[in-house]
Amino acid sequence: MGDRFSASMITVAITAAAVSTAISVPATRTSAQAPAFSNTALNTPWGEPDLQGIWTEEFDTPLQRPAQYANQEFFTETQRQELDKRRATHYGDDPRQQRGSAVDVGGAYNTTFLTIKHTGARTSMIVDPPNGRLPPQTPQAQRAAAADREFFLVLLQSTNACKNKEPVCAGGKYEPTPSPRFSEPPPRYHAGNVARLNRSDGPEDDGLSDRCLRSGLPEFGSLFGGSFRRIVQTPGGISIFYDVNQGQGWQRNIVMNGSPHLPANIHQWFGDSRGHWEDDTLVVDVTNFSPKTDVFGSRENLHLVERWTRTGPRTLAYESLIEDPTVWTQPWTIKQEFTRQSDEENRIYYEPRCIEGNYGLPGLLHGRRVEERAFAEGRGPDPRTNDTVGAVLSVQQDPLQ
């Protein structure tokens, strides 16, 4: 099952052809290259800059800059065309792991489930540090990440994934006997969005998307269903609804009355957003995150400063400063360029539906109990030796990832 589902199923052959056609055409100029918006910013009836509408990033941009592009902030047009050709061939091949293997079944998502776009103008969303990469982690964060990884590999050690040296077991080693730590709780709350522990003893062993949850802010987009945000403004308030992946929708309300953040002991999954206007830019300060969220290791100490600026009739610039001194040695900044989607074509909007939490997750838990009973009765393998974490090989091998 996993955390990726499509609203409809079509054949791989048709999809691969469509993808090849879609991303082999030279990409059009993005808002990053478009002329500056020279007119007065569009305003609401009550005089505020109008950010309303459904917005998405219409190009694929990696969060971190691929190493071969070093300090190059923008692709050349030739590079973008070449990447589009390579990606069209790559996804057209629809690479999979060995047919019939447990890891293949565990990651049996292919091109059908992906939203492939043209390569964007930027070589990375991260614009600071200048190398387009996440800054180094603090020793404290490195130790926490190492403990998480060690526990993940302990639960995986007796599976074929480690025996066959699959990428998911990188850094681990194969041991035929399941670890005596198999029933231990993880070192800290398991909040990985797609990282599943190799067991189903409880809901938290599986990824957030298996529970119809989303890590939340900052939202970087996804190849699985895309990433849209609908902004609605009222006098004194702003609400943003996010539609991401295949139904993990969520909403945030931005408080605009100048009041302070919530008390420090109150934590929320998507943080506490307090906004104000600086000329035509909406500036939002976000704090009070839950310790159960996880942004590359950052949890309750995560702090965002977002800037939303209307740059044209159909364009919206987004910038976010991201910091947590307990995790990174310096703050880092991302930029995205959003394009407004048609209000007419989206006039009928059905609520995104995520079925994993209703059907998939109970099925995972029940299936594991069935396997355990069968093994106790001498039927079937020890379920602790089965790899249930899987991987999506076509995404891992994308040259933009």
N, C-alpha and C positions, 0 to 999 in steps of 0.2 A: 504494500500500500504506500507507505512513506508519506512525504509531505507535499507531493506534487500531483495534482489531478487536472485534467482538462475538461471544459464544459462539454465538449463533443469529441467523438473519436472519428478519425479518418485514417485511411491507409497510410502506412509509412512511405510508400512509393509516391503517392500524391503529395504528401507533406514535404518530402525531400525535394521534389521538383519545385514546389512552391517556394521553399526556402531558397533554393538555388537561384530561382528567378528573382526573388525579392532582394537578395543582397548582392547580386552580381551587377546590378545597375549602379552607375556612379551616384554617390550620395549627393543630395542637394546641400546648399549652404546652410549651416546651423545659425541659431541666433548669436552664437559667439562670434560669427563672422559678418553678421548682418549690420547694416548701417545703424547708427544710434537713433533712438526714438526722439525725433525733434519736436514733436507736438507736446502740448501740455498733457500731463498724465491724466488718463481717464479717471473721472471722479464719480462717487456715489451721489445720490440726491442730497445727502446730508454733508457733502463736501470732502469726504475722505478719498484717498486713492483707491480705485476700484480693482481689487484683486480677484473678483468673483469668477467662477467658472470651473470647468473640469480641465485639469492640467496633467500632462505627462511628458517625460523625456522621450523624444522620438528617435533617439539614436542610442546605440550601445557604447557605453563608456566604462572602462574598468575603474574600480575604486582606486587601486594602486597602479602606478605606472609600470608596465613591463620593463624589466631591467635593461633590455637592449636599446630603449629610447632615452636612457640617462636623464639629462636635464631638458629634454625637448618637451615643451608644454603642449604643442599642437602638432598633429600629424600633417604632413604635406598631402595634397590631393592625390598624388601618385601612391603614397603609402596607404591611404584609405581605400583606394580602389583595389590595391593588391590584397589588403586584409579582407575585403569583401569577397574577393575571388577565393581566397584560401578557406574562409569560413563557409562559403557556399559548398565547396567540395567536401569539407570536413563533415558538415551536418548532412550533406547528401549521402555520404557513406554510412551514416547512422551507426557509428562504432559501438560495439557491445563487448562485454566480456564473454568468456567461454560459455556457449549455449548450455543451459541446463544446470550450471553450477549454482550453488547457493548464493554466491555474491552477485551473479547475474540476475537471479530472480529478485534478490533484495534491492537491486538498483535498476529494475527493468523499465526505466523511463527513457524514451527516445525522443526524436525530433518532434513527434506529434505533440508533445507536452510543452514545447518551448516557444517563447516569443522572441524570434530572432529579428534584429533590426540592422540597418546600415551602421557601419562604424562611425562613431562621432568624431568631432573635430579635436576634442581634447584627448591627450594620451592618458589622462587619469582624472578622476573627480578631485583627488587631493591636489591642491595647488600650493600648499605650504605644509611641511617643508618643501623646498624647491625641487627636490628629487622625486616628488610625487608619491612618496612611500610613507607608511605609518612611522612615526618617530620611535626610537628605541623604548622598550619597556623598562620600568624601574626594577631593581633586584627583587623587591617585594612581589611585583606582578609576575615576574619570571618564575619565582618559586611557586606561586599559586597555580600558574599555567602548567608547570611541570608536574605538580601533584595531580592535577586534573587528568593530564595525558597519561601519567603512569597508571592511574586507576582505570582509565579507559582501556589501556592495553592489557592490564591484568585480567579483565573480564573477557578479553578477546584471545588470550594466549593459546587456548587449546582448540582453536577453530582452524579450518582449512585456510582461512584468510591469512593467518600467520604462517601456517605450514607451507603455503604456496607463495609466501612473501608478497601478498597483495599490497597495493599502496596504502590501504587503510590501516595496515599493521606496521607502517614505517616507524622505526625506532623500537619496535617490540621484538620478541622472539617466541618461537613455538615451544610449548610445553604440552605434552599429551595429557597430563593430568590437570583438570580445572583448578584454578587457584583457590586456596582456603579463604581468600578475601572476597569470594564471589557474592556473599550475602551482606557485605559491609555497606553502609551508606557512603555516598561519594564524599570527597573532602569538603565540598561546599555544595550548595543547591545546584543541581544540574540544570543549567539554563541554556545549553547549546541549542540554537535554532534548528539545525539539521543533524547534530551529532547525537546519535542514539547509543545508550549503553547496551551492551550485548546481553540483555535480559529484559524481561517484562514482569518484574515483581510488583510494580506499581506504576501509576500514570507518569510520574516524574522521570522514569527511566527512559521514556521516549522523547523525541524532539518536540519543541513547542508547537510546530505546525501539526503534529499528530493530535494535539489537543485543541486545534483551531485557535492557537494563540500566535502572537507575533512579537518579536523583540521590541518593535516600536521605533522610537526615535533614537538616532537619526535614521531616516528611511532612505536606503540606497538603491532601491529598485530590485528587479529580479528577472531572470530569463523565464521563470515559470509563471506566466500569466501577466507579466508586466507590473506596473506600479502607477496608479492614478490617485489624484487628490482633488476633491471637490471643495472649493472654498466658498463659504457663505458669510456675508457680512450683515450686521445690523448696527444701528447706532449704539455704540458702547460695547460691542462684542463681535468676535470672529470665531467661526467653527470650521474645522477642516475634517472631512471624512476621507480616509485612506482605503483604497481598494487595491490589495496587493496579492501576489501569488494566485491561488485558485480559490479564494474565498476568505482569507484571513483579513477581513475588513475591520477597521477600528476608527474611533472618532476622538478628536481632541478639541477642547474649548480653550480659547486664549482670553484670559482676563485682561480687560483694557481700561479698568477704572483707576489705575495708579496705586492699587493696594499692594502691600508687601507679599512676599512668598508665604506659603503655609509654614507653620512651625517646623523646625528641623526634624522633629520626631515623627512627622507624618510623611509617609512615602507612597508614591503612586507608580503604577506600572509604566505609564507614559510621562511621568514627571509632572511638574506644576509649571504651566506656561503663563508668563506675565508679559504683555506686549505694550508698545507705545510707538508713535510715529516720529520718525526723524525725516523731515521734508516728505518726500514721496516713498520712503522706505519703511516697511513694517519691521520693527526690531523686536524679537521675542527672546526673553531670558527664561531658560528652562532648568529647573533644579528639582530636588526632592524625589529622585528616582528610587524605585524599589531595589533592595538587594537581590531580588530574584530576576531582575533583568540582566542582560549581559551584552555589552558592546565591546568586543575584543578584550574582554577581561574587566571592563569598567562597569561598575554597578551603582551603588547608592551615592557615590561621590561624582558621578557624571554631571557635567555642566555644559550646556549648549548656549550659544548666542547666535540666533538665526536672523538673517536679513532677507526679506522678500521685496523685490522691486519690479514693478511693471515697466518693461522696456519697449513695448510696442503693442499694437492692437491684439496680437496673438502670442506674445512672448512674455515670459516671466523669469527673472533671474533669481536664483536662490543661492545663498551662501551661508555656511554654518561653521562657527568656531567651536571646536570640540576639545574639552580639556578634562583631565583628572590627574592631579599631581601624584596620586598613589599608584597610577598605572603607567603613564607616559612621562618621559623626561621633558617634554615640551608640548604645548597645545598644537593642534593641527587644524587645517581649514579645507573644506571641500566647496566646490562650486558645481551647480547644475543649471541647465537651461531648459525650461519647460515650455511646451507649446499648448495653446488652448484648443480643446476639442469641441466639436460641434454640439451646441445646445439642442439643435433640432434633431440630430441623429440620436442623441442620448436623452430625449424628452421622456421616454419610458425607461426607467432605471429600476431593475429588480435587485433586491437585496442580495449581496453575495452570500452564497451558502457553502459552508465548509462542513462536509459530512464526516471528516475523520474522527472528531470528538464523539459523534453519535454512533458511528458504526465501526470505523477502523480501530480505534483505541480499545473498545471492549473486546473486539475480535482478537487483537494482539494479546491482551491479557488472558482471555479464555483459551486461546490456542496454546500459550505457554503452559497453562495448567494441565491441558490435555496431554501435551508432550511429557510433562513431569510424571503424570500418573502412568502413562504407557511405559516409560523407562523404569519406574518403580516395580511394574509388573513384568519386567523382562522383555518388553516389546519396544523396539525402536532405540535410537541412540540417546545418549545423554544430551539433553537440550542445551547444556552449557557448552557443548562442542560445536553447536551450529552457529554460523555467522549470520546475525540478523541486522547488521548495521548497513551493509550495502554501499553503493556509490553510483553516481551517474557519470559514466566514463566520458560521454560526449561533451559534457560541460567541463570536466577536468582538463580535457585536451584542447579546448577552445583557445586560440592564440591570444585572445583578449582577457582571459581569466588568469 
